[in-house]
Amino acid sequence: MTPSSSAPSTLALVPGKTGHQLTLPGTGANTETDTTRRYGDVALFAHDSALTRAGDGYFTWLDHIWSAAGCTAPIRLHGQMHTVDTHTGAILATLPTSALPDGVIYKACGNRRATVCPSCAETYRRDAYHLVRSGLIGGKGTPESVSNHPAVFATFTAPTFGPVHTRHVRTHTCKDKTRCTCRPEPCHARRTLDTCPHGIPQACFARHEPADQRIGQPLCLDCYDHDHHVIWNNQAGELWRRTKQTMERHLNRIARSRGLPRIRIAHGKAAEYQRRGAVHFHVLLRLDRLDPDDSAAVLPPPDGLTVDDLQEAVQYAATVTRYTTEGHDERPCGWPIAWGDQLDIRPLTLRGDNPVTDAMVAAYLAKYATKGTEITGHASRRLDHTSIEQHADRTGTHTERLIAACWDLGHPNNAGFDGLRRWAHMLGFGGHFFTKARRYSTTFAALRAARVRYRRAQDIGHDYAPDTFDCQPDLDDETTLIIGDLTYAGSGWKTTGDALLANTAAAQAREYTRAGREELAFEQACSSSTPLAA
């Protein structure tokens, strides 16, 4: 390998070994000298530890990577950063990344999936929680009057594509359904032991436990309609769009009949995969009044409309909204797209007498915003012609048949269905896992900007002198602007040791934050309790 003028970016696939006389790099390590990075007279190598590369010590390196410390595979950027005067446009200073520890800037990957990057997914989950909750109780740019708006929490499910093994509990007595120990009903109890055309019994008398791998699997793989299943997943977003339109039109017809002004529905929605691989939606629906002069205004609905009217509109829309897809070579008449029979609608009034609270709904939606297809046993990245054979099989398992159906039906010759191949790794579903109406509440971008402002203005503690740090209180008051001329240098930490050090430091910070929150909660509980008489 020839020496490069830029900072090396190749990771060691296997850690190296250190002996008495020689240090050997790991398998796949970039061992050429980085001529752009020297501390004193010591040449630095890609396989050197973080303590060696940091120069001034571990804490210098840790301060540099802190913004991405908990990330599993941070993005490395190299280039130059220019400080520009916002008034004149003059470049005041230029800092090359070669002068920084490791010769790169680390940026968190920002992946929302907990199985890919737990740290970034936790940040996304917390943002989603505040985004949902602010639409229920106000704050963060949303008026507090929304807490009095009629609201419901609804779950829309997919129709049946064939009988599957299920775990049905008629009445839950457990407090936490994720650790449910209630006695379930028999899976598919039948008076007669009928068989399907393939000779598979259509009855199952087992009472499946939550960890039973058979849950979600078809009773007969050959009878199950895998094609319709993936088509429905692919069309679920369009079905939801039409359903919300039907809700608003139905409510506006009611409003006109009662002489009331127009209304609109603001929503926050999270998608979740069932064990069978079908998508269903958890949706928070809030009723607002539409201001014809200011579409951005969030106003309370007229007194003549109640939460019962909203529940009726949701039930009506879920029942009547249906359509047929365009024709396909495999099915010229198209596939019918409609919701399943299982529809759960719960009122959410936030007046203290409702068991469904704003915190519960926000936590519920935020939790599913960080999930994917893991519950089905499949968690691959985007598939192509070289990797599809490893995951798709028309005669294989349930998930393999779903992926194969996406790939076969998404042939480029079938216009309107070509997106199936792009989303084959998601079993056909290509929508966002968390979406909201524009006027529902704040945005992820606003929450991220608020986090930047907080970090710049936060108190750095008593261990540091205040004049050592330049804390800017507001982004809008900046007189200089940092412009980065950066390019992609790679992904992941330089060595396994770096990843261990960074993630350990981040874990300690998270534990410190958790302990602080528990202490605050304890103090609030003590202050709100009635003191005992002496």
C-alpha positions in Angstrom: 0.0 0.0 0.0 1.4 3.4 -0.9 1.5 6.2 1.5 -1.3 8.7 1.2 -1.2 12.4 1.8 -4.6 12.4 3.6 -5.4 10.9 6.9 -5.9 7.1 6.7 -9.4 5.9 7.0 -9.2 2.1 6.8 -10.3 0.3 9.9 -8.6 -2.8 11.4 -11.0 -5.6 11.0 -9.2 -7.6 13.7 -7.3 -5.9 16.5 -3.5 -6.2 16.3 -1.0 -7.8 18.6 1.8 -6.2 20.7 5.0 -8.1 21.5 8.3 -7.4 23.2 10.0 -6.1 20.0 7.3 -5.5 17.5 3.7 -4.1 17.2 1.7 -5.8 14.5 -1.4 -4.1 13.0 -4.7 -5.9 12.9 -6.1 -7.6 9.8 -7.1 -4.9 7.2 -5.4 -2.1 9.0 -4.0 0.9 7.1 -0.3 0.9 8.4 1.2 3.8 6.4 2.3 6.8 8.3 -0.1 9.7 8.5 2.3 12.5 7.4 -0.3 15.2 8.2 -0.6 14.3 11.9 2.4 14.5 14.3 2.7 15.3 17.9 6.3 16.2 18.6 8.5 13.8 16.8 6.3 10.7 17.1 4.8 9.4 13.8 1.2 8.3 14.2 -0.3 5.1 12.7 -3.9 4.2 12.1 -3.7 1.3 14.6 -2.3 3.5 17.4 -4.5 3.9 20.5 -6.6 6.9 21.2 -4.2 7.9 24.0 -1.3 8.0 21.6 -3.1 9.9 18.9 -4.7 12.4 21.2 -1.3 13.9 22.1 -2.5 16.0 25.1 -4.1 12.9 26.6 -7.3 11.0 26.8 -9.5 13.9 27.8 -8.4 16.0 24.8 -9.5 13.1 22.5 -12.7 12.6 24.4 -13.7 16.2 24.2 -13.1 16.0 20.4 -15.3 13.0 19.9 -17.9 13.7 22.6 -20.7 14.6 20.2 -20.6 11.1 18.7 -19.3 9.2 21.7 -22.2 6.9 22.1 -22.6 6.2 18.3 -21.9 2.7 17.0 -20.6 3.8 13.6 -19.9 7.5 13.5 -19.2 9.3 10.3 -15.7 10.6 9.8 -15.2 13.8 7.9 -11.9 15.5 6.8 -11.2 18.8 5.2 -11.2 22.4 6.4 -13.5 24.6 8.6 -13.6 28.3 7.8 -14.7 31.0 10.3 -16.6 33.6 8.3 -17.8 37.1 9.4 -21.5 37.2 8.9 -21.5 40.9 8.2 -18.6 41.2 5.7 -18.3 37.6 4.4 -14.5 37.7 5.1 -12.8 34.5 6.2 -11.4 35.2 9.6 -9.6 31.8 10.2 -9.2 28.4 8.7 -8.8 25.2 10.7 -7.8 22.0 8.9 -9.0 18.7 10.4 -5.4 17.4 10.2 -4.8 19.7 13.3 -7.4 17.8 15.3 -7.1 14.5 17.1 -7.4 11.6 14.6 -7.2 14.1 11.8 -11.0 13.9 11.3 -14.3 15.2 12.7 -16.7 12.6 14.1 -20.4 13.0 13.5 -23.1 10.7 15.0 -24.8 8.5 12.3 -28.3 9.6 13.4 -29.8 6.2 12.7 -33.3 5.8 14.3 -33.2 2.0 14.5 -32.3 0.7 18.0 -30.8 -2.4 16.6 -28.4 -0.4 14.4 -27.3 2.3 16.8 -28.8 2.3 20.3 -27.4 5.7 21.2 -28.7 7.6 18.2 -32.0 5.8 18.4 -32.4 6.9 22.0 -31.9 10.5 20.9 -34.5 10.1 18.2 -36.9 8.4 20.6 -36.7 11.3 23.1 -37.2 13.8 20.4 -40.3 11.9 19.1 -41.6 11.7 22.7 -41.4 15.5 23.2 -42.8 16.1 19.7 -45.9 13.9 20.4 -46.4 15.2 23.9 -46.2 18.9 22.9 -49.1 18.2 20.5 -51.2 17.0 23.4 -50.4 19.4 26.2 -48.8 22.3 24.4 -45.3 23.8 24.7 -42.4 24.1 22.3 -44.3 26.5 20.0 -47.7 24.8 20.4 -50.4 26.6 22.4 -51.3 25.0 25.7 -55.0 25.2 24.7 -54.6 22.0 22.7 -54.9 20.1 26.0 -58.7 20.8 25.8 -59.1 19.7 22.2 -61.0 16.4 21.6 -58.4 13.7 20.8 -58.4 9.9 20.3 -55.8 7.3 20.1 -56.5 4.7 17.3 -54.9 1.6 16.0 -55.4 0.6 12.4 -54.5 -3.0 11.4 -54.1 -4.9 8.2 -56.7 -7.4 6.9 -56.1 -11.1 7.0 -54.1 -12.7 4.2 -54.5 -16.2 5.6 -54.8 -17.8 9.1 -51.7 -17.4 11.3 -50.8 -18.6 14.8 -51.8 -16.0 17.4 -51.8 -15.4 21.1 -55.1 -13.9 22.1 -55.8 -12.9 25.7 -59.4 -12.1 26.2 -58.9 -10.0 29.4 -55.5 -8.8 30.5 -54.9 -8.8 34.3 -51.2 -8.0 34.0 -49.9 -4.4 34.4 -47.2 -4.7 31.6 -48.3 -6.4 28.4 -44.7 -6.7 27.2 -44.2 -9.2 30.1 -47.7 -10.7 30.0 -48.2 -13.9 31.9 -52.0 -14.1 31.4 -53.5 -17.3 30.2 -54.3 -17.0 26.4 -57.1 -18.6 24.5 -56.4 -21.6 22.2 -54.8 -20.4 18.9 -57.3 -21.7 16.4 -59.9 -24.0 18.1 -62.2 -25.8 15.7 -65.0 -28.3 16.2 -63.9 -30.2 13.1 -60.3 -31.0 12.1 -60.5 -29.7 8.5 -57.4 -29.5 6.3 -56.5 -27.1 3.6 -56.0 -28.2 -0.1 -52.3 -28.8 0.8 -53.2 -31.3 3.6 -52.3 -28.9 6.5 -54.8 -28.9 9.5 -56.6 -25.6 9.9 -56.8 -25.9 13.7 -54.4 -25.2 16.5 -55.3 -25.8 20.1 -52.0 -24.6 21.6 -52.0 -21.7 24.0 -48.9 -19.9 22.7 -46.5 -18.2 25.1 -45.2 -14.7 24.1 -41.8 -16.1 23.1 -43.3 -18.9 20.9 -41.6 -18.7 17.5 -44.8 -20.0 15.8 -46.7 -16.7 16.5 -47.3 -14.9 13.3 -46.4 -17.9 11.1 -49.2 -19.0 8.7 -50.9 -22.3 9.4 -50.2 -23.2 5.8 -47.4 -21.3 3.9 -48.8 -22.3 0.5 -52.3 -21.1 1.2 -51.1 -17.7 2.6 -51.4 -14.8 0.1 -47.9 -13.4 0.3 -48.4 -11.3 -2.8 -51.4 -9.4 -1.4 -49.5 -9.0 1.9 -46.6 -7.1 0.4 -48.8 -5.1 -1.9 -50.9 -4.0 1.1 -47.7 -3.0 3.0 -46.6 -1.0 0.0 -50.0 0.8 -0.3 -50.5 1.4 3.5 -49.3 5.0 3.3 -51.8 5.8 0.5 -54.6 4.0 2.4 -53.9 6.2 5.4 -53.9 9.4 3.3 -57.3 8.6 1.9 -58.6 7.5 5.4 -57.7 10.9 6.9 -59.3 12.7 4.0 -62.5 10.7 4.6 -62.4 11.6 8.4 -62.1 15.3 7.7 -64.8 15.4 5.1 -67.2 13.4 7.3 -66.6 15.8 10.2 -67.0 18.9 8.0 -70.3 17.6 6.8 -71.4 17.3 10.4 -70.1 20.8 11.1 -72.0 22.3 8.2 -75.2 20.6 9.2 -74.9 22.1 12.6 -73.9 25.6 11.3 -70.3 25.3 12.6 -67.1 26.5 11.0 -64.7 24.1 9.2 -62.3 21.9 11.1 -59.2 19.8 10.5 -57.5 16.9 12.1 -53.9 17.0 13.3 -52.2 13.7 13.8 -49.1 12.0 14.9 -48.6 8.4 13.6 -46.1 5.6 14.3 -45.9 2.4 12.2 -45.3 -1.0 13.7 -44.7 -4.5 12.3 -46.8 -7.3 13.6 -45.2 -10.7 14.0 -46.7 -11.9 10.7 -44.9 -9.0 8.9 -47.9 -6.8 8.3 -47.7 -3.1 9.1 -50.2 -1.4 11.4 -50.5 2.2 12.5 -50.8 3.8 16.0 -52.3 7.2 15.4 -53.1 10.1 17.7 -55.8 12.3 16.2 -56.6 15.8 17.5 -59.5 18.0 16.4 -58.7 21.6 15.5 -60.7 24.5 14.0 -59.5 25.7 10.6 -58.8 29.4 10.3 -59.4 30.5 6.7 -57.2 33.5 7.1 -54.3 31.8 8.9 -53.7 28.2 8.0 -50.8 28.0 10.6 -53.0 28.9 13.5 -53.9 26.2 16.0 -57.4 27.0 17.3 -59.8 25.0 19.5 -62.7 23.3 17.6 -66.2 24.7 17.9 -68.2 23.6 21.0 -70.7 21.7 18.8 -68.2 19.0 18.0 -67.1 16.5 20.7 -64.8 13.5 21.1 -67.8 11.3 20.3 -68.0 12.9 16.8 -64.3 12.3 16.3 -64.7 8.6 17.3 -67.6 8.2 14.9 -65.6 9.8 12.0 -62.6 7.4 12.7 -64.9 4.4 12.7 -66.7 5.5 9.6 -63.5 6.3 7.7 -61.8 3.0 8.6 -64.9 1.1 7.4 -65.6 2.8 4.1 -62.1 3.7 2.8 -61.0 1.1 0.3 -59.7 1.0 -3.3 -58.2 -1.3 -5.8 -54.6 -1.0 -7.1 -53.6 -0.8 -10.7 -53.5 -4.0 -12.7 -50.4 -6.1 -12.6 -49.1 -8.9 -14.8 -49.8 -11.4 -12.0 -53.2 -9.9 -11.2 -54.7 -7.8 -14.0 -57.7 -6.8 -11.9 -55.4 -5.4 -9.1 -55.5 -6.0 -5.4 -58.1 -4.7 -3.0 -56.7 -2.3 -0.3 -58.7 -1.8 2.9 -58.2 -1.9 6.7 -58.7 -5.0 8.8 -61.6 -5.7 11.1 -59.5 -5.0 14.3 -59.8 -1.3 15.0 -59.1 0.1 18.5 -60.3 3.7 19.3 -59.7 5.2 22.7 -60.7 8.8 23.7 -58.0 11.0 25.1 -59.3 14.0 26.9 -56.5 14.6 29.4 -58.9 15.7 32.1 -57.6 13.5 34.9 -60.3 10.8 34.8 -58.9 9.0 31.7 -56.6 6.0 32.1 -54.9 6.8 28.8 -52.5 9.7 29.6 -50.5 12.0 27.4 -47.2 10.6 28.7 -48.4 7.0 27.9 -49.4 7.9 24.4 -46.2 9.8 23.7 -44.0 7.0 25.1 -45.9 4.4 23.1 -45.5 6.2 19.8 -41.9 7.2 20.4 -41.0 3.6 21.3 -42.2 2.2 18.0 -40.5 5.0 16.1 -37.2 3.3 16.7 -38.2 -0.2 15.6 -38.2 -2.0 12.2 -38.7 -5.5 10.9 -36.7 -7.1 13.8 -39.9 -8.7 15.3 -40.3 -10.8 12.1 -36.8 -12.2 12.4 -35.5 -10.2 9.4 -33.2 -7.2 9.8 -31.1 -6.8 6.6 -30.2 -3.6 4.8 -31.4 -2.7 1.3 -31.2 -5.7 -1.0 -29.9 -5.9 -4.6 -29.3 -8.5 -7.3 -26.2 -9.9 -5.5 -27.8 -10.2 -2.0 -31.4 -11.0 -2.8 -30.7 -14.8 -3.1 -29.6 -14.9 0.5 -33.0 -13.7 1.8 -35.6 -14.6 -0.8 -37.1 -18.0 -1.5 -40.6 -18.7 -2.9 -40.6 -22.1 -1.1 -38.8 -21.0 2.1 -39.9 -19.5 5.3 -42.7 -17.0 5.7 -40.3 -14.0 5.7 -38.3 -15.4 2.8 -41.5 -15.7 0.7 -42.5 -12.2 1.5 -39.2 -10.8 0.3 -39.4 -13.0 -2.8 -42.9 -11.7 -3.5 -41.5 -8.1 -3.3 -38.7 -8.9 -5.7 -40.9 -10.7 -8.2 -43.8 -8.3 -8.2 -41.5 -5.2 -8.3 -40.1 -6.1 -11.7 -39.3 -2.8 -13.6 -41.7 -3.8 -16.4 -44.7 -3.3 -14.0 -45.1 0.5 -13.7 -46.4 1.6 -10.3 -44.9 -1.4 -8.5 -41.2 -0.9 -9.0 -40.9 0.4 -5.4 -41.4 -3.1 -4.1 -37.8 -4.0 -4.9 -36.4 -0.9 -3.3 -38.3 -1.8 -0.1 -38.0 -5.6 -0.2 -35.9 -5.6 3.0 -38.8 -3.8 4.7 -41.3 -6.4 3.3 -42.8 -3.8 0.9 -43.4 -0.9 3.3 -41.6 2.2 2.2 -43.1 4.9 4.4 -41.7 6.7 7.4 -42.1 5.0 10.8 -43.0 8.2 12.4 -45.0 11.0 10.7 -47.1 13.9 11.8 -49.4 16.6 10.4 -47.7 19.9 9.6 -49.7 21.8 12.3 -49.7 19.1 14.9 -46.7 20.4 16.9 -43.0 21.3 16.6 -40.5 19.6 14.3 -37.4 17.5 14.7 -35.3 20.3 13.2 -36.5 22.7 15.9 -35.7 20.2 18.7 -32.2 19.7 17.3 -31.6 23.4 17.1 -32.8 23.8 20.7 -30.3 21.1 21.7 -27.5 23.0 20.0 -28.5 26.2 21.8 -28.6 24.4 25.1 -25.2 22.9 24.7 -23.7 26.2 23.7 -25.2 28.0 26.7 -25.2 25.3 29.4 -23.3 25.7 32.6 -20.1 23.8 32.3 -19.7 23.3 36.1 -17.5 24.6 38.9 -14.4 22.7 37.8 -13.8 24.9 34.9 -13.1 28.6 34.6 -16.0 30.5 32.9 -13.7 32.5 30.7 -12.2 29.3 29.2 -15.4 28.6 27.1 -17.1 30.7 24.5 -20.8 30.0 25.3 -23.1 31.6 22.7 -26.7 32.0 24.0 -28.6 32.0 20.7 -27.8 30.9 17.2 -29.5 34.0 15.9 -27.1 36.3 17.7 -23.9 34.9 16.1 -21.5 37.3 14.5 -19.4 34.6 12.9 -20.4 31.5 10.9 -18.5 28.2 10.7 -18.5 26.8 7.2 -17.1 23.3 6.7 -15.4 22.2 3.5 -15.6 18.6 4.5 -15.7 15.3 2.6 -16.5 11.7 3.7 -13.5 9.8 5.1 -15.2 6.7 6.4 -17.5 5.2 9.0 -16.8 3.7 12.3 -14.1 4.2 15.0 -10.5 3.9 14.0 -9.8 1.0 16.4 -11.8 -1.3 18.6 -10.2 0.4 21.6 -11.5 3.8 20.5 -15.0 2.4 20.3 -14.7 0.9 23.7 -13.4 4.1 25.3 -16.0 6.3 23.6 -19.0 4.2 24.3 -17.9 3.6 27.9 -17.7 7.4 28.5 -21.1 7.9 26.9 -22.6 5.1 29.0 -21.2 6.8 32.1 -22.8 10.1 31.1 -26.2 8.4 30.4 -26.0 6.8 33.9 -25.2 10.1 35.4 -28.2 11.7 33.7 -30.5 8.8 34.7 -29.4 9.1 38.4 -30.0 12.9 38.2 -33.6 12.4 36.9 -34.3 9.8 39.6 -33.1 12.2 42.3 -35.2 15.1 40.9 -38.3 12.8 40.8 -37.7 11.8 44.4 -37.3 15.4 45.5 -40.6 16.3 43.7 -42.4 13.4 45.3 -41.1 14.4 48.7 -42.1 18.0 48.3 -45.6 17.2 47.1 -46.3 14.7 50.0 -47.9 15.9 53.2 -45.4 16.1 56.1 -46.0 13.8 59.0 -47.1 15.4 62.3 -44.4 15.6 65.0 
